[in-house]
Every structure is written in C-alpha cells, then in structure tokens.
Amino acid sequence: MTDTAPDTDPFLEIGRKLFAGEADFIWAANSLKNLPPQSKVEIAFAGRSNVGKSSLVNALTGRNTLARTSHTPGRTQQLNFFNINDRFHLVDMPGYGYAAVDKEKVHAWTQLIHDYLRGRASLARVYVLIDARHGIKPVDEGVLETLGTAAVSYQIVLTKADELKKGELEKRIADTAEKISKRAAAFPEILPTSSRSGFGIPELRAGIARLLSERGAL
C-alpha cells in the first residue's frame, strides 16, 4: 500500500505560474464606445457591490492594490482591463445592485455591464461572484439571465467561504448548484473561495489556465 497520491492536476502549477507573472492595468471603459480593441481572450469578474470582487482579483494576482478595494459599495465605476502575463485580459466589472451613489449612475453602470456581456466576442467566460453567506439573490438572477440569453459561458464563484462552517458551506454549494442546474450557459462546478485565507484561489487559477489552454491562449 502507498500513501494517497498528491493532487496531480497540472493546471494547478500552470495557473500559479500564469498569475505569478506581470499583471498590469491597461484600459478603463465607462461605455461601449471606448472599449479596448479585442486583441486577447477576455475573462470577466462580475458580482454585486461589496461581494469581494476586487479583493478576489488581488488575491488571484498576489497583489494588494491591483484592483481597487473599498468598504464603500460602488467604488468600481467602469470596466477595468488588466493584462495578465501577456496571456489574457482580466476584466474587473462594476459591482451591480446597491451602490452609495445616485440611481442614475447605478443604472448607467448596470446597463454597461449587460451591454458588455451581450456583445463581446472575445469574452471567454464570466465568473459571477456570489457571497457564500447569502447565496444567489434576485439581482444576481438578472445577470444570469443576460448571460444565458447571450450564450456567454459563466461559472459561479462563492466568496467569503471562510465565514461559513463546513456543513453550511456544503449546503450553500449544493443549493447554488441546484439553482443553476437548468441554466445552459452555467458551468456546473461551484468554486468556493476566500480572499482572506487563500482557500480555493489555486483551484480558480487552475480553472482559468485550463480555459485558456482550451482556447489556445497558453
């Protein structure tokens, strides 16, 4: 008998190296008219305001200040594009839902999000961030509907998973999987993560690396 073999998924190491390289801010767009040219595969991160999106982007890249974080919802007010290791563009999207600004701005950001998701040919996948403590809310359902209508592949990432006990997290994963089970554009695997502890970050990097490999970008 031998000890259990370690995880041999090669994309764990490929993903680590991918995000250990350069990560540079390259573009900001507040409307469809000033989006950057479609030169590389794009992978976008979407989520409600205060879901921990910027913290997750920073955790993925191992940088504390790549994406702007704030305790005030609504600080990310445009589509921010980052060049990751010259392999793909990571898109940090404005938080949808509640934001501590006037309703007209919130409506404009929300419209930008939906327009971008519907009409970007270089967009390979959207990671939709859901707070593990609360699960999918009605405002999230609207974004999932847009993604489904546009036939854009997406995957659910649970944030702040460290704030739930193991049994609670397992139930949240199961409940979330059930809610998206009939959505054709949804990738079936739910990824629990914690930007604070690093839980799930290597697996998310590996998933992105695998997707890029399938797209011929690695």
GIDATA-V549813 format. One record per backbone hydrogen bond with DSSP energy under -1.0 kcal/mol. CO is the residue of the C=O (numbers start at 1). NH is the residue of the N-H. If there is no record, write none. Layout:
CO	NH
CO	NH
This chain:
9	12
10	14
11	15
12	16
13	17
14	18
15	19
22	85
24	83
27	81
29	79
31	34
32	35
37	39
41	89
42	124
43	91
44	127
45	93
46	129
47	96
48	51
52	56
53	57
54	58
55	59
56	60
57	61
58	63
73	100
79	29
80	92
81	26
81	27
82	90
83	24
84	87
84	88
88	84
89	43
90	82
91	45
92	80
96	49
99	101
102	106
103	107
104	108
105	109
106	110
107	111
108	112
109	113
110	114
111	115
112	116
113	117
114	118
115	119
120	123
122	42
125	44
126	155
127	46
128	157
130	159
131	134
131	135
137	141
138	142
140	144
141	145
142	146
143	147
144	148
145	149
146	150
147	152
153	126
154	187
155	128
156	191
157	130
158	193
159	132
160	163
161	164
165	169
166	170
167	171
168	172
169	173
170	174
171	175
172	176
173	177
174	178
175	179
176	180
180	183
183	186
185	154
191	158
193	161
194	198
198	201
199	194
200	204
201	205
202	206
203	207
204	208
205	209
206	210
207	211
208	212
209	213
210	214
211	215
212	217
213	216
